[in-house]
């Protein structure tokens, strides 16, 4: 606690570090598994935490398989021409109302860019409106969101970045499903963790093929599962004991060891349900 300068504010405090699973699947997944009801669920459950790395865990019976895939920063606004984090003015949702396309921004402020949840919505809307093909080809040089809140453009390169990010996530899920010996129809629940997972529209995430094509009612956001898991670990020593035991009994799948990963990745570039 001295190293963290906590002695003055919290004298004699103790620091507990939640155990990680591997070098690429950290303690945030351990915490999320413990706080989300993942282990207690009797079905086949997929937990996905989407960031620059897409970390995920799949439970079948009493076995848990995990992996991490390099999704890139697109869903956090990185490498996107007008990309931004979900701050004031970011386009956070896009919808198709008949022939009209509408959008909202964080805090209703003037549009300053587009964040991950808005990107997923925009791609799904563009496909629904016939502006974008499943292969990623767009009519014209860019797609423009224009309204009272301002103007935001999405260009061809932005669409490609989204394709690469969503393909990496979906490919990682496919490998876990293969390792667990289950198919899409066998997945009972998909839990979306983190701030991004809490705000994306599950229907649109399914529509662009980011997640296995289960009925949308099987997809649920679980908010900041890692943060809640950390709080539970502070309050309950039993949770800490479970964390230690859990991290030693999870099977980590190294994607770079799969000779077919690149093929699976390419197969998931298309913007379609699957």
Buried (B, 14 or more C-beta within 10 A) or exposed (E): BEEEEBEEEEEEEEEEEBBBBBEBBBBBBBBBBBBBBBBEBEEBBBBBBBBEBBBBBBBBEEEBBBBBBBBBBBBBBBBBBBBBBBBEBBBBBBBBEEEEBEBBBBEEEEBBBBBBBBBBBBBBBBBBBEBBBBEBEBEEEBBEBEBEBBEBBBBBEBBBBBBBBBBBBBBBBBBBBBBBEBEBEBBBBBBBBBBBBBBBBBEBBBBBBBBBBBEBEBBBBBBBBBBBBBEBBEEEEEBBEBBEEBBEEBBBBEBEEBEEBEEBBEBBBBBEBB
